[in-house]
Amino acid sequence: MTTTVNSTQNKQPAQTIALRKLFWVTPLAIVAASIANLILYFAASRIFPTVGAWTGASAGQIIGATIVYLFVGAIVVAIISRVSSQPARHFRIVATIGLIISLFLPLSAWFGYGAEGVPPADTATAITLSLMHVVAFAISVPMFTRLVLVEKR
């Protein structure tokens, strides 16, 4: 007597990175996040003048930081897609950890541990800077996971 067992699993298809897509999604995410962060910065500066008056942040610094963070994020997407069986899920986890770590910068500025000669940020400034990190995360992570990672067929 012979028994044949056929197993069916609801397995999600594996994902890989579309390198060409990464080359256009990364600048698009940088521009979108930079614009959103500048809108947030100028709106908060209008409501709380101390945000715009703080010498530790300017429009150029905001754009520069956004470029650096999202460029690092693009590298992380590429690395995770090569080593992970579920790159979108693992990228979200790593990006969330990165967001939490990045929030230490505005918090340290609030406590006075910023650059030398720069006064401590007030509460409104620290909250605005923190929100900019969250906005960049909310824009870039879905763009990287939905537009860059493609299912293997």
PAROZA-22693 format. One record per residue: x, y, z of N, C-alpha, C in turn. Coordinates in steps of 0.2 Angstrom, whole numbers, plus 5000, padded with zeros to 4 digits. Last residue first. Layout:
N
   n.c1   n.c2   n.c3   ca.c1   ca.c2   ca.c3   c.c1   c.c2   c.c3
      X      Y      Z       X       Y       Z      X      Y      Z
...
***
This chain:
153
   n.c1   n.c2   n.c3   ca.c1   ca.c2   ca.c3   c.c1   c.c2   c.c3
   5041   5178   4952    5036    5174    4949   5039   5167   4948
   5043   5189   4966    5046    5184    4961   5041   5180   4959
   5037   5206   4967    5037    5198    4969   5040   5194   4964
   5048   5219   4972    5043    5216    4967   5043   5209   4969
   5051   5235   4979    5051    5227    4980   5046   5224   4976
   5048   5248   4975    5054    5245    4973   5054   5237   4974
   5035   5251   4979    5037    5253    4972   5043   5250   4970
   5032   5247   4992    5027    5246    4987   5030   5247   4980
   5044   5250   4999    5041    5243    5000   5036   5242   4994
   5047   5264   4996    5052    5258    4995   5048   5251   4995
   5034   5270   5000    5037    5270    4993   5042   5265   4991
   5033   5267   5013    5028    5264    5009   5031   5264   5001
   5045   5274   5018    5044    5267    5019   5039   5264   5014
   5043   5288   5015    5048    5284    5011   5047   5276   5012
   5032   5293   5022    5032    5294    5015   5037   5289   5012
   5035   5290   5035    5028    5289    5033   5028   5289   5025
   5048   5295   5037    5047    5288    5037   5040   5286   5034
   5045   5309   5036    5050    5306    5031   5049   5298   5031
   5037   5310   5047    5035    5312    5041   5039   5308   5035
   5046   5307   5057    5040    5303    5057   5037   5304   5050
   5055   5318   5056    5058    5311    5055   5052   5306   5054
   5046   5328   5059    5050    5328    5052   5052   5321   5051
   5044   5326   5072    5038    5325    5067   5041   5325   5060
   5056   5330   5078    5054    5323    5078   5048   5322   5073
   5055   5344   5075    5060    5340    5072   5059   5333   5072
   5044   5347   5083    5044    5348    5075   5049   5344   5072
   5049   5345   5095    5043    5341    5093   5042   5342   5085
   5059   5354   5096    5060    5347    5097   5055   5342   5094
   5052   5366   5095    5057    5364    5090   5058   5357   5090
   5044   5365   5107    5041    5366    5100   5046   5364   5095
   5054   5365   5117    5049    5360    5116   5046   5360   5109
   5070   5372   5110    5064    5372    5115   5059   5366   5113
   5086   5366   5110    5080    5367    5106   5075   5368   5112
   5101   5375   5117    5096    5369    5117   5089   5371   5113
   5111   5384   5105    5108    5383    5111   5103   5377   5111
   5127   5379   5099    5120    5380    5098   5116   5379   5104
   5140   5377   5104    5138    5384    5102   5131   5385   5100
   5141   5361   5097    5144    5366    5101   5142   5373   5099
   5125   5353   5094    5132    5355    5091   5134   5361   5096
   5117   5346   5108    5118    5348    5101   5125   5350   5099
   5111   5344   5121    5117    5340    5118   5118   5341   5111
   5100   5349   5126    5106    5353    5126   5112   5350   5123
   5088   5342   5125    5091    5342    5132   5098   5346   5132
   5085   5344   5112    5081    5347    5117   5084   5347   5124
   5095   5337   5106    5095    5344    5105   5091   5348   5110
   5090   5324   5110    5096    5326    5113   5097   5334   5112
   5079   5324   5102    5078    5324    5109   5084   5326   5113
   5084   5324   5089    5080    5330    5091   5079   5330   5099
   5091   5311   5091    5094    5317    5089   5090   5324   5091
   5082   5301   5093    5087    5303    5099   5090   5310   5097
   5076   5297   5082    5072    5302    5086   5077   5304   5092
   5084   5287   5076    5084    5294    5074   5081   5299   5078
   5079   5276   5083    5085    5278    5084   5086   5286   5082
   5066   5275   5077    5067    5276    5084   5073   5279   5086
   5070   5273   5064    5066    5279    5066   5067   5281   5073
   5076   5261   5065    5080    5267    5063   5076   5273   5064
   5065   5253   5068    5071    5254    5073   5075   5260   5071
   5058   5255   5056    5055    5257    5062   5061   5258   5068
   5067   5249   5047    5066    5256    5046   5063   5259   5053
   5067   5236   5051    5073    5239    5052   5072   5247   5051
   5053   5233   5048    5056    5232    5055   5062   5236   5056
   5053   5235   5034    5048    5239    5039   5051   5239   5046
   5062   5225   5030    5063    5232    5029   5059   5237   5034
   5054   5214   5033    5060    5215    5037   5063   5222   5036
   5044   5215   5024    5042    5215    5031   5049   5217   5035
   5051   5216   5012    5046    5221    5014   5045   5221   5021
   5058   5203   5012    5062    5210    5012   5057   5215   5014
   5058   5189   5016    5053    5193    5016   5055   5200   5017
   5071   5183   5015    5065    5180    5011   5059   5184   5011
   5085   5193   5013    5079    5191    5016   5074   5188   5012
   5096   5198   5006    5097    5193    5011   5091   5190   5014
   5092   5207   4996    5097    5202    4994   5097   5196   4999
   5084   5216   5003    5081    5212    4998   5086   5206   4995
   5094   5222   5012    5089    5217    5014   5085   5213   5009
   5101   5230   5002    5104    5224    5006   5099   5219   5009
   5091   5238   4998    5095    5234    4993   5098   5228   4997
   5087   5245   5009    5082    5241    5005   5086   5236   5001
   5099   5251   5013    5096    5246    5017   5091   5242   5014
   5100   5260   5003    5105    5255    5003   5103   5250   5008
   5089   5268   5006    5089    5265    4999   5094   5259   5000
   5093   5273   5018    5087    5269    5018   5087   5265   5011
   5103   5282   5014    5104    5276    5019   5099   5271   5018
   5095   5291   5008    5100    5287    5004   5102   5281   5008
   5087   5295   5018    5084    5291    5013   5089   5288   5009
   5097   5302   5026    5093    5297    5029   5090   5292   5024
   5102   5312   5016    5106    5307    5020   5102   5301   5022
   5091   5319   5013    5094    5316    5008   5099   5310   5011
   5087   5325   5026    5083    5320    5022   5086   5316   5017
   5099   5333   5028    5097    5327    5033   5092   5322   5029
   5097   5342   5018    5103    5338    5018   5102   5332   5022
   5084   5348   5021    5085    5344    5015   5091   5340   5015
   5088   5353   5034    5083    5349    5033   5083   5345   5027
   5098   5362   5030    5100    5356    5035   5095   5351   5034
   5091   5371   5023    5096    5367    5020   5098   5361   5024
   5083   5377   5032    5080    5373    5027   5085   5369   5023
   5090   5373   5048    5088    5378    5043   5085   5373   5037
   5094   5372   5065    5091    5369    5060   5089   5375   5055
   5100   5378   5076    5102    5371    5074   5099   5368   5068
   5095   5391   5079    5101    5390    5074   5103   5383   5073
   5078   5395   5079    5083    5390    5082   5089   5389   5077
   5068   5402   5072    5074    5406    5075   5080   5401   5078
   5059   5392   5069    5063    5395    5064   5069   5399   5066
   5054   5390   5083    5056    5384    5078   5061   5387   5073
   5050   5402   5088    5056    5399    5090   5059   5393   5086
   5037   5404   5082    5043    5408    5079   5050   5405   5082
   5025   5394   5079    5030    5395    5085   5036   5398   5082
   5019   5396   5067    5015    5396    5073   5019   5397   5079
   5029   5397   5058    5024    5402    5058   5020   5402   5065
   5036   5386   5061    5039    5392    5062   5034   5398   5062
   5026   5376   5056    5028    5377    5063   5032   5383   5065
   5027   5379   5043    5021    5380    5046   5022   5380   5054
   5041   5376   5040    5038    5383    5039   5032   5384   5043
   5041   5362   5043    5045    5367    5046   5043   5374   5046
   5031   5357   5034    5030    5356    5041   5034   5361   5045
   5037   5360   5022    5031    5363    5024   5029   5363   5031
   5049   5353   5024    5049    5360    5023   5043   5363   5025
   5043   5340   5024    5047    5342    5030   5048   5350   5030
   5038   5339   5011    5034    5338    5016   5037   5341   5023
   5050   5341   5003    5045    5346    5003   5040   5345   5009
   5057   5329   5008    5060    5336    5009   5054   5341   5008
   5048   5319   5003    5049    5320    5010   5052   5326   5012
   5049   5321   4989    5043    5321    4992   5044   5322   5000
   5063   5319   4987    5060    5326    4985   5053   5326   4989
   5065   5306   4991    5069    5312    4994   5066   5318   4993
   5057   5299   4983    5056    5299    4990   5059   5305   4993
   5064   5302   4971    5057    5304    4972   5055   5304   4979
   5076   5296   4973    5076    5303    4972   5069   5306   4973
   5071   5282   4974    5075    5285    4979   5075   5293   4979
   5065   5279   4962    5060    5280    4968   5064   5283   4974
   5075   5277   4953    5070    5283    4952   5066   5284   4958
   5082   5267   4958    5086    5273    4955   5081   5278   4954
   5073   5257   4960    5077    5260    4966   5080   5266   4964
   5070   5252   4948    5065    5256    4951   5068   5260   4957
   5082   5245   4945    5080    5251    4941   5075   5256   4944
   5081   5235   4954    5086    5240    4955   5085   5246   4950
   5069   5228   4962    5070    5230    4955   5075   5236   4956
   5072   5215   4974    5072    5222    4972   5073   5223   4965
   5060   5202   4977    5066    5204    4976   5066   5212   4974
   5050   5191   4987    5051    5197    4984   5058   5198   4982
   5041   5176   4986    5046    5179    4988   5047   5186   4984
   5023   5174   4989    5029    5174    4984   5035   5178   4987
   5017   5166   5003    5018    5172    4999   5024   5171   4995
   5009   5150   5004    5015    5154    5005   5015   5160   5000
   5000   5140   5010    4998    5147    5008   5004   5151   5009
   5003   5124   5004    5004    5130    5009   5002   5136   5006
   4999   5108   5003    4998    5115    5000   4999   5120   5005
   5005   5092   4999    5005    5097    5004   5004   5104   5000
   5000   5076   4997    5001    5082    4993   5000   5088   4998
   5006   5060   4999    5004    5066    5002   5005   5072   4998
   5001   5044   4995    5004    5050    4993   5001   5056   4996
   5005   5028   5000    5001    5034    5001   5005   5040   4999
   5003   5011   4996    5007    5017    4995   5002   5023   4996
   5004   4994   5000    5000    5000    5000   5004   5006   5000
***
